Amino acid sequence: MGMTNIKSVSRNTWLTLCASLAGIILLFVIEENFDRFTMQIFKLCAINVILALSLNLINGFTGLFSLGHAGFMGIGAYTCALLAMTPAQKEANFILQPIVPWLLDVHLPFLPALLASGLVAGLLGWLLGVVAMRLRDDYLAIATLGFSEIIRVVLTNAQPITNGSLGLKGLPRYTTMWWAWGSAIVVTVFLVLLIKSSYGRAFKSIRDNEIASEAMGINVFGMKVLSFAISSFLAGIAGGLLAHYLTTIDPKQFFFLKTFDILLIVVLGGVGSITGSIIAAIAVTASMELLRFLDGPLNFGFMVTSGTPGLRMVFFSALLMIVVIFRQQGLMGTSEFSWDALARIGLLPRRKRSHRSNGKTGKERVE
């Protein structure tokens, strides 16, 4: 039995290494052969993967209903932008009122600034969690939604720090394809390891039954706060990447409706599935652009309609309703990708069974 497990692990390890190598080659091919617009969409897919995974950690694996993701994205975006901008860029942006002196000369490379954006968002997420994690269900959703709006209002009115409603423009375009997808891969690996650890099992236990979890000795309140802080940290990282992807940010970009866009991805992919969140994030982001023609004039042959802005969002709203009605578990439910699953459905050759079982040969079993 032990030899069978070793062979299975060896096969799966080789398949994973080959898939990773193929992914790196694919990134090179895409970077060399695709146009700039397609590259931008491809990078946005990676950012949405991080956002979907971070929200799924709270809603899917811990069973908490949070609607405050847009606020943490805004915190991460402004933190990373202000730390990565040069003093000259800050002076050029702050026209109505000069930036506070202690922030003017702060200039960090992109990686430290990106990590700082996650840490600041994670710290505020931890503080909010300490206050709000005693709430449940709709009350928690309302509290996190209110916090998100408070953050947006603060970003709008803190003129000497955030430049208010004017926002920040001319940010360095640090979010390359390698930064975006490299971050998405690191976050995915981190979440896979987290969910498989004792912490991940505690999160799932709280999701399934809080009373039973507490009876088994799990610190339910502490685990909820930890899950919320980790999710906020990842949302801050995604916000920092988004800021240097767009190169222009303002408080209106982090309106609470942004949270519902990410929630749509999580529900479509499957609440509680890392694989589902990744697939849905890529599919929804690409479809948003492929279906952009719905917002313009449509020619049906026998009639031509005038442009209807927002029609593609109507399509996605209808899609969400269909999923909720007919497939509430989403695309993947709580299932995850595995090489063994592909082998079971015939997409990969099945591994050979060992002739020995429990230390006995086939002849001994017959006897």
N, C-alpha and C positions, 0 to 999 in steps of 0.2 A: 504493500500500500504506500509505503514511504517513497519507493522508487517511482511509482506512478505519479505521485504529487510532484516529485522533482522534475520528471519529464514534462509534465503539464506546465509547471512554472517556467522551465527552460523554453518551451515552445512559445508560451505567451510573452516571455521576455524578448525573444528574438522577433516576434511579430510586432511588438511595441517599438523596438529599436528601428525596425524597417519602416514602420509607419512614421516615426519621428523623422527619419532621414528623408522619406518621401515628402513630408510636410515642409521641411527646410528647402528642398529642391523646388517645391511648388511656389514657395515665397519668392525665391530667386526668379523663377519663370514669370510670375505675375509682375514683379517689379521691373523686369526688363521688357516685357511685351505689352502690358496694358497701358491705356491712356491715363492721364492724370485724374480725370473724373472717376473712373472705375477704381483707381487706387484709393481715392478719398472714401468711396463707399466701403471698400474692403477694410480700411482702417476703422471706420465707424462701426462695422460689424464687431470688431474686436472690443471696442469700448463698450458696446451694448452687451457683449458676452460678460464682461466684468460686472456691469450693473445688474444684469439678470441673476448672475450667480450670487452676488451680495444680497439682493432682495430675497432670493430663494432660501438663503441661509436662515433668515428670520421667519419668513412666511411658510416655507416648505418644511424645513428640518426642525425648527423649534416650535412651530405652530403659533407664532405671534402675528397679529395683523397690524403691520406698520404702513403708514402712508407718508412718511417723512423723508423719503430718499432724495427728493429734489433739493431739500435744504442742505443735506450733507454733500451732495454734488456741488452745490454753490460754494460751500465752505472750502472744499478741496480745490475748486477751480480758482477762486480768488487767492487762496493761500499760495498755490503753486505759481500763479501769474505774478503776484507781487514779489515773491522771493526770486524768481528767475529773471525778472525785468532789470535792465541796467538803470542806473540813476538818470541817465539822459532820457530814456524811454518813459520813466515815471514823470519827469518834469514836463515832457511833451504832452502827456495825458491829463495831468492835473492842471487844468486851465482856470476854472472858476475859483478854486481854493487849493493852495499848495498842500502837498502830502505832508504828513506828520514827519518831523525831522528824524526820529528814531527808525523810520522805515525807509527813508530816502536812500541811504547808502548801503542797505542790505542787498547783496547780490550773490546768489548761489548757483552752482551748476544745476542742470535739470534733474539729475537723479536725487540729490539731497532735497531739492525743492519738492519733488514728487513725493518722496517719503514723508516730508514735513506736512504736506497737504493731507496725507492719510492719517498721520498722527493727530493733527488738530481736529479733523473730523471724528476720529475715533475717540478722542478725549471728550468732545462735546456729546458724542453718542453715549459714552459711559455715564456722563453727568445726567443726561436725559433719562437713561435707563434706570439709574438709581431712583429717580423721582417717579417715573411713569410705569415701571415694570410691575408695580402692584396692581395696575389696572388690567382689564381683560377685554378681549374681543372688540366690540365697537368703541368702547371708551378709550382703549389704547390707540385705536386708529384715529380717533378724533384728537387725542393729545398729540400724537406725532404729526398729524396734519397741521395742527395749530403751531407746533414748533417750526415746521417747515415754512409757514407763512411769516412767523416772527423773524426767521433768518432772512427771508427775502426783503422784508421791510427794513431790517437793520442794514443790509447791503445797499438798499436804496438811499438811506438817510445818513449813513456814515461817510459823508463826503470827504473828509481829510484822509480816510483810510482806503475806501473802495472807489472813490470818484463818483459816487452816487449813481444816478440814473444814466449818466453819460457812459458808464462802463469803462473798460480797458481795451484799447485798440493797439494794433501793431505788435502783438505778442510774437516772440520767436516761434517758428514752426518746428518745434522739437519733436512732436509726435509723428515720427516716421512709421512706416509699416513695421519695422523691426521693433521699435519701442512699443507700438500698440499690440501686436500679436505676441511679442515676448512677454509683456505684462499679462496678457490674457492667459498664456500658457502657465506662467508662474502661479497666477491666482487659481487656475483650474487644478494644478497639482497640489497646491496648498489645501484647497477645499476637499479634494479626494482624500488626502491624508488625514485631515481634520475629522471628516465624517467617519472614517474607519477607526479613529482613535476612541479612547474612553470618553472624551469630551463629546464627540459626535454621537456616540450611543446614548449619552446623557441627554443631548438635545432631542433626539428622537423619542426617548422615553418621556420627556416632558411634553412633547407634542401629542403622544398617544394617551398619556394619563398622568396628570400632575400629582394627584393624590398618591397613586402607587409609586411614583418616582420619589416623592418625599418620604414615603414609608420605607423605601429601600436605602435611604440615607443620602440621596442626592440633594445638594443645595440648590433648590429650584430657582430661588430668586437670584443667586449668584450666577447660575448658568444662563439665565435669561439676560442678565446685564452683560455677561461676557459675549453672548451671541450678538447682542445688539451693538456692542462696541466693535467687534470684528467686522460686522456688516457695514457699520458707519465708516470704518477705516478703508474698506474696499471701495465704498462709494466715493470717498474723498480721493482715492487714487484715480478712479475713473473720471472724476471731475477735473483733476489736474491734467489728465491726458486730453480730455475734451477741450479744455481751455487752449492748449497749445496745438490742438487740431484745427479749431475754428479761427484762432489768432485774434478773436474779438469776443468779449463776453460782456454781458450786462445783466442786471437782476431779473429782467423779464424772461430770460432763458430758463430760469429755475422756478417757474411757476409750478404750482402743485400738480397741474395736468401732466407734467413730465413724469411724475411718479406713476401715473396710470399707464403711460406708454410702456414703462418697464414691467408693470404688473401684467399687462397684456401678454408680453413675451413669456413671463413666468407661467401664467395660466395655460397658454397654448402649448408650451413645452412640457408641462407636467409639474405640479407643485410637489417638490420633494425629489426632483431628478436633476442631477448635474448635466447629464447628457441631453435631456430635453431642453434645458435652458440654453445650452450652446447651440443646438440645432435651430430652436425657435428664434434666437437672437439673430443668427445669420439669415434665416429665411424671411423674417419680418423686415429686417433692415433692407435686404435686397428687394423685397417685394414693394416696399414703400417707394422705391425709385422706379421699378419696372412698371408700377401702376400709376405713375404720375400723369400719364396720358388721360386718365379718367377726369382730371381736373380741367382739361381743355375741351374744345369742341369735339364731338363724337359723330362720325359718319356711319350710319347704319344702312346705307344704300338707298332706302326709301325716304329717309329723313336725316337731317343734320341738326344736332342739338348745340346750343350755345354752351360755352364753358361753365362748369359748375365747380368753383373752388371748394375743396374739402370733400369731394365725392369719394376719393380713395379712403378717407377716414371713415366714411359711412360703410364702405365695404369691409374694413377691418372691424368695425363695431358689430356688423352683422355676423362676421366670422366668429367673433368672440361669443356672441349669443348662441350660435350654432354649437360651438364647442361646449359651452356651459350646459346646454340642454341635452345634447346627444352623447357627449364624451367628456364628462366632468373631470376625469383624470388627466386630460390633456393628451399630447402626442405620446409621451413615454410613461405617463403615470408616475410611479415611483421606481421604475426599472432603470437600469444603467447599461451602458454598452459593455460588452465583454467578448473576448475572442471565443470563449466556449459557447456563448449563445449563437454566434455566427456558425460555428461548427454544427450545432444542433439543428439549425434550419437548412443546412446543406451548402452554405456559402463558403465554408472552409472544410478541408478534409478532417474527418474525425481522427483523433489520436488513437493509436493502437492500444488495445487493452493488454494488460500484463497477463501471462499465463499462470501467474501465482496469485493466490488470494489468501490472506491471513497466514502466510507461510506454508501453504499446502500446494502441492502440484496438482495438475488435473487428474492424474491417476489416483492420487490419494483421495481426492474428493469423490471420485466414482466409487471407490471402495467403502 
